[in-house]
Amino acid sequence: MLDPALFVYAVPIIFAVTGGVMAANRGRNFLLWGFFSAFLPICIMIVWFEKPIKEVKGHFRKCSSCGEWIKWKETSCRYCAATQVSIT
């Protein structure tokens, strides 16, 4: 039988890793957001809706025309419909 105290430790660790990875994918501090997400899981939603602060190769980049953040895989900007999105 599993010890109930295991869930007291496992759940915050899962929240911390999830929040930290999401923050790192948006160019933010993994440890800081992981710590906040462990104790305040609402921080995961905050990170989810926040725009990136810098370009993260493989995740987000800026449109060369309008400067909005778009996903790395997109070939055209959904804001200004520019088709030549440069990778910098």
GROMACS elastic network, one bead per residue, 0.5 to 0.9 nm:
[ bonds ]
;  ai    aj funct       b0    kb
    2     5     6  0.85824   500
    2     6     6  0.73854   500
    3     6     6  0.55279   500
    3     7     6  0.78225   500
    4     7     6  0.57127   500
    4     8     6  0.72181   500
    5     8     6  0.50670   500
    5     9     6  0.68085   500
    5    10     6  0.87149   500
    6     9     6  0.54134   500
    6    10     6  0.59240   500
    6    11     6  0.84718   500
    7    11     6  0.56639   500
    7    12     6  0.84501   500
    8    11     6  0.61403   500
    8    12     6  0.71877   500
    9    12     6  0.59679   500
    9    13     6  0.65052   500
    9    14     6  0.89785   500
   10    13     6  0.51808   500
   10    14     6  0.62298   500
   10    15     6  0.87510   500
   11    14     6  0.51657   500
   11    15     6  0.63091   500
   11    16     6  0.86252   500
   11    38     6  0.80507   500
   12    16     6  0.59747   500
   12    17     6  0.85973   500
   12    37     6  0.77594   500
   12    39     6  0.66504   500
   12    40     6  0.89822   500
   12    41     6  0.82618   500
   13    17     6  0.61697   500
   13    18     6  0.85000   500
   13    34     6  0.86566   500
   13    38     6  0.62307   500
   14    17     6  0.53258   500
   14    18     6  0.61231   500
   14    19     6  0.85740   500
   14    38     6  0.76242   500
   15    18     6  0.51539   500
   15    19     6  0.60318   500
   15    20     6  0.83695   500
   15    34     6  0.74328   500
   15    35     6  0.89681   500
   15    37     6  0.56779   500
   15    38     6  0.50786   500
   15    39     6  0.82450   500
   15    40     6  0.87194   500
   15    41     6  0.63656   500
   15    44     6  0.76961   500
   16    19     6  0.52858   500
   16    20     6  0.59031   500
   16    21     6  0.85064   500
   16    31     6  0.85071   500
   16    33     6  0.75241   500
   16    35     6  0.59242   500
   16    36     6  0.73724   500
   16    37     6  0.50289   500
   16    39     6  0.80892   500
   16    41     6  0.82391   500
   16    44     6  0.87331   500
   17    20     6  0.50607   500
   17    21     6  0.60290   500
   17    22     6  0.84832   500
   17    30     6  0.85324   500
   17    34     6  0.59309   500
   17    35     6  0.88727   500
   17    37     6  0.82275   500
   17    38     6  0.80985   500
   18    21     6  0.53999   500
   18    22     6  0.62165   500
   18    23     6  0.86001   500
   18    34     6  0.73627   500
   18    37     6  0.79404   500
   18    44     6  0.73994   500
   19    22     6  0.52065   500
   19    23     6  0.60791   500
   19    24     6  0.86028   500
   19    30     6  0.78008   500
   19    33     6  0.60021   500
   19    34     6  0.51391   500
   19    35     6  0.84065   500
   19    36     6  0.81464   500
   19    37     6  0.54720   500
   19    38     6  0.79209   500
   19    41     6  0.81206   500
   19    43     6  0.71601   500
   19    44     6  0.50037   500
   19    45     6  0.85700   500
   19    47     6  0.71541   500
   19    48     6  0.86342   500
   20    23     6  0.51073   500
   20    24     6  0.61273   500
   20    25     6  0.86315   500
   20    28     6  0.85451   500
   20    29     6  0.74149   500
   20    31     6  0.62669   500
   20    32     6  0.75864   500
   20    33     6  0.52957   500
   20    35     6  0.78761   500
   20    36     6  0.89597   500
   20    37     6  0.75835   500
   20    44     6  0.85377   500
   21    24     6  0.50695   500
   21    25     6  0.62010   500
   21    26     6  0.87707   500
   21    30     6  0.63780   500
   21    33     6  0.87708   500
   21    34     6  0.78240   500
   22    25     6  0.51717   500
   22    26     6  0.66022   500
   22    28     6  0.85932   500
   22    30     6  0.81314   500
   22    33     6  0.87556   500
   22    44     6  0.77602   500
   22    47     6  0.67329   500
   22    48     6  0.70320   500
   23    26     6  0.51655   500
   23    27     6  0.64211   500
   23    29     6  0.63608   500
   23    30     6  0.58458   500
   23    33     6  0.64071   500
   23    34     6  0.80401   500
   23    44     6  0.85237   500
   23    47     6  0.60026   500
   23    48     6  0.80601   500
   23    52     6  0.85791   500
   24    27     6  0.50589   500
   24    28     6  0.50615   500
   24    29     6  0.60297   500
   24    30     6  0.52111   500
   24    33     6  0.87228   500
   24    56     6  0.86048   500
   25    28     6  0.73730   500
   25    30     6  0.89158   500
   25    52     6  0.81105   500
   25    56     6  0.66188   500
   25    57     6  0.89220   500
   25    58     6  0.87252   500
   25    59     6  0.63695   500
   25    60     6  0.80101   500
   26    29     6  0.89760   500
   26    47     6  0.81409   500
   26    48     6  0.89050   500
   26    50     6  0.81791   500
   26    51     6  0.71085   500
   26    53     6  0.67357   500
   26    54     6  0.72566   500
   26    55     6  0.78152   500
   26    56     6  0.66269   500
   26    59     6  0.75078   500
   26    60     6  0.71974   500
   27    30     6  0.87115   500
   27    52     6  0.58671   500
   27    53     6  0.58005   500
   27    54     6  0.55405   500
   27    55     6  0.69682   500
   27    56     6  0.60954   500
   27    60     6  0.89727   500
   28    32     6  0.85585   500
   28    33     6  0.77917   500
   28    47     6  0.89817   500
   28    52     6  0.75266   500
   28    53     6  0.70462   500
   28    54     6  0.83514   500
   29    32     6  0.55646   500
   29    33     6  0.62216   500
   29    34     6  0.83106   500
   30    33     6  0.55845   500
   30    34     6  0.58080   500
   30    35     6  0.85096   500
   31    35     6  0.60248   500
   31    36     6  0.86256   500
   32    35     6  0.52592   500
   32    36     6  0.63763   500
   32    37     6  0.86156   500
   33    36     6  0.50763   500
   33    37     6  0.59059   500
   33    38     6  0.85029   500
   33    43     6  0.74435   500
   33    44     6  0.82393   500
   33    47     6  0.81136   500
   34    37     6  0.50627   500
   34    38     6  0.61525   500
   34    39     6  0.89719   500
   34    43     6  0.88779   500
   34    44     6  0.88139   500
   35    38     6  0.52812   500
   35    39     6  0.68565   500
   35    40     6  0.85529   500
   36    39     6  0.55851   500
   36    40     6  0.56569   500
   36    41     6  0.74994   500
   36    42     6  0.89123   500
   36    43     6  0.64824   500
   36    44     6  0.86996   500
   37    42     6  0.69605   500
   37    43     6  0.51287   500
   37    44     6  0.59012   500
   38    41     6  0.61238   500
   38    43     6  0.86715   500
   39    42     6  0.89612   500
   39    43     6  0.88671   500
   40    43     6  0.58936   500
   40    44     6  0.82462   500
   41    44     6  0.56826   500
   41    45     6  0.77374   500
   42    45     6  0.53965   500
   42    46     6  0.66139   500
   42    47     6  0.89620   500
   43    47     6  0.61732   500
   43    48     6  0.84723   500
   44    47     6  0.52259   500
   44    48     6  0.61660   500
   44    49     6  0.88887   500
   45    49     6  0.63823   500
   45    50     6  0.86309   500
   46    49     6  0.54939   500
   46    50     6  0.61620   500
   47    50     6  0.51708   500
   47    51     6  0.81805   500
   48    51     6  0.82628   500
   50    53     6  0.88109   500
   51    69     6  0.71365   500
   52    55     6  0.71297   500
   52    56     6  0.81524   500
   52    60     6  0.72532   500
   52    61     6  0.86286   500
   52    69     6  0.72233   500
   54    60     6  0.81398   500
   54    61     6  0.77445   500
   54    62     6  0.85910   500
   55    59     6  0.78899   500
   55    60     6  0.56091   500
   55    62     6  0.69062   500
   55    69     6  0.83835   500
   55    88     6  0.83609   500
   56    59     6  0.54692   500
   56    60     6  0.52858   500
   56    61     6  0.65821   500
   56    72     6  0.84532   500
   57    60     6  0.65531   500
   57    61     6  0.73549   500
   57    72     6  0.73042   500
   57    87     6  0.89544   500
   58    61     6  0.84698   500
   58    71     6  0.82582   500
   58    72     6  0.55640   500
   58    73     6  0.76780   500
   59    70     6  0.86062   500
   59    71     6  0.58256   500
   59    72     6  0.50063   500
   59    73     6  0.78082   500
   60    69     6  0.64411   500
   60    70     6  0.56843   500
   60    73     6  0.84345   500
   61    67     6  0.89923   500
   61    68     6  0.82903   500
   61    69     6  0.56048   500
   61    70     6  0.56391   500
   61    71     6  0.63671   500
   61    72     6  0.58290   500
   61    86     6  0.87879   500
   61    87     6  0.72319   500
   61    88     6  0.78471   500
   62    65     6  0.86667   500
   62    66     6  0.81681   500
   62    67     6  0.52428   500
   62    68     6  0.54654   500
   62    70     6  0.61093   500
   62    71     6  0.86196   500
   62    72     6  0.89065   500
   62    85     6  0.81479   500
   62    86     6  0.82848   500
   62    87     6  0.82359   500
   62    88     6  0.84384   500
   63    66     6  0.57735   500
   63    68     6  0.55205   500
   63    69     6  0.63976   500
   63    70     6  0.67620   500
   63    76     6  0.84808   500
   63    77     6  0.64293   500
   63    79     6  0.89926   500
   63    80     6  0.87696   500
   63    82     6  0.79636   500
   63    84     6  0.86891   500
   63    85     6  0.56327   500
   63    86     6  0.70742   500
   63    87     6  0.86741   500
   64    67     6  0.58397   500
   64    68     6  0.84037   500
   64    82     6  0.83288   500
   64    84     6  0.78897   500
   64    85     6  0.57646   500
   64    86     6  0.60236   500
   64    87     6  0.85671   500
   65    68     6  0.84057   500
   65    77     6  0.86475   500
   65    80     6  0.75234   500
   65    82     6  0.67657   500
   65    84     6  0.86368   500
   65    85     6  0.77253   500
   66    77     6  0.85760   500
   66    79     6  0.77233   500
   66    80     6  0.65814   500
   66    82     6  0.85066   500
   68    77     6  0.81845   500
   68    79     6  0.73584   500
   68    80     6  0.88937   500
   69    77     6  0.87425   500
   70    73     6  0.84747   500
   70    74     6  0.70211   500
   70    76     6  0.88201   500
   70    77     6  0.67220   500
   70    78     6  0.77278   500
   70    79     6  0.88756   500
   71    74     6  0.57076   500
   72    75     6  0.81976   500
   72    87     6  0.85370   500
   74    77     6  0.71139   500
   74    78     6  0.86230   500
   74    85     6  0.85169   500
   75    82     6  0.86866   500
   75    83     6  0.63073   500
   75    84     6  0.73189   500
   75    85     6  0.64502   500
   76    79     6  0.89083   500
   76    80     6  0.84810   500
   76    81     6  0.58215   500
   76    82     6  0.54389   500
   76    84     6  0.66616   500
   76    85     6  0.61901   500
   77    80     6  0.57554   500
   77    82     6  0.53023   500
   77    83     6  0.66560   500
   77    84     6  0.85092   500
   77    85     6  0.70553   500
   78    81     6  0.53945   500
   78    82     6  0.79398   500
   79    82     6  0.81864   500
   82    85     6  0.66544   500
